Amino acid sequence: MKDITLKEIAIKLGISITTVSKALKNYSDVSQKTKNAVIELAQELRYTPNSFAVNLRTKESKTIGLIIPEVMHHFFSNIINAIIDEAEKNGYLVIILQSNESLTLEKKQVELLINKRVDGILMSLSNESNNDDHIKQIVERNIPFVMFDKISKLCNCSKVIIDDQKAAFNAVQHLIDNGCKKIAHIRGPLNPQNAIDRYIGYKKALEKNNIPFDSKLIYTCENVTFQEGIDFAEQIINEHPDVDGIFAITDLVAVGVLSYFNDRGIKIPEQVAVIGFSNWFMSQVLTPKLSTVDQPSHQMGIESFNLLLEEMNYHKLNLPFVPRTILLETAIIARESSLKKNNN
């Protein structure tokens, strides 16, 4: 079925295209009888406005783009839900795209959103991305733009983040306060800023407590998966049987560590204490329950959308907008995997 146009409605009713348009918009200078006739025929013919034409006229699409590395991770799913809720409250639809941690795919997605003329873009970078040309293009085109969680410090745009260094420092300090003296770190890939900052926080905690840094205790994930947690737990125990603490980049990796230790009869936390990052809901139902860093994902989604909305409103009024960064608080959630009895 081909799209119905205003012209076809006008011809069928014997009125002008302008009158049809005004009737559909409830203009006061069109009689109620004409409005009723237009609306009735439009519904009968299943007429829908040409969104592209509307966008050209209003210079708004009432859509925003959201690019995230993965949808299935609970952290990002919470952010998605919060953004969708806030967008709906403000009359916006959200185009959700998943980069799968691929720079190539991320570039295509940015191009798609620009071509779709979205009103703004929200983005958490893939592991391969930094301040590449596709990111610069968003800023240069003056498209309202907010990065969250995985960001580039080089990009001059608004950001919603946590203090990853401080959060990681506190996580490692928690292990030290509970008696750990030799702590391994299963870190994220080398490129993402949050992985870099958590690694720095780990090192700073060791330094503050006069614990020598040993690069052999650093294990680097490629994809930050459950299986990598299992594999690295095995490596750590084989290569450093005296390790008594592990700080993992995410809860998903930490769960892999717990799984391996449980299968091998390694006592947690008596032999090895473990702490993760993000406060995944599964961390509370494991045995033992996983200590973690609570990362406010829902709040991050709310703040990200509202910061983007503010910039879009400035943009509509042709007013300059100064990018800013919102820093959200984290908290240590101490559970069974790190609380050694003699240190409670």
Beta strands, then each sheet from edge to edge (+ up, - down):
strand 1: 63-68
strand 2: 93-98
strand 3: 120-123
strand 4: 145-148
strand 5: 158-162
strand 6: 183-187
strand 7: 218-220
strand 8: 245-248
strand 9: 273-275
strand 10: 292-294
strand 11: 325-328
strand 12: 331-333
sheet 1: 2+ 1+ 3+ 4+ 5+ 11+
sheet 2: 7+ 6+ 8+ 9+
sheet 3: 10+ 12-
end
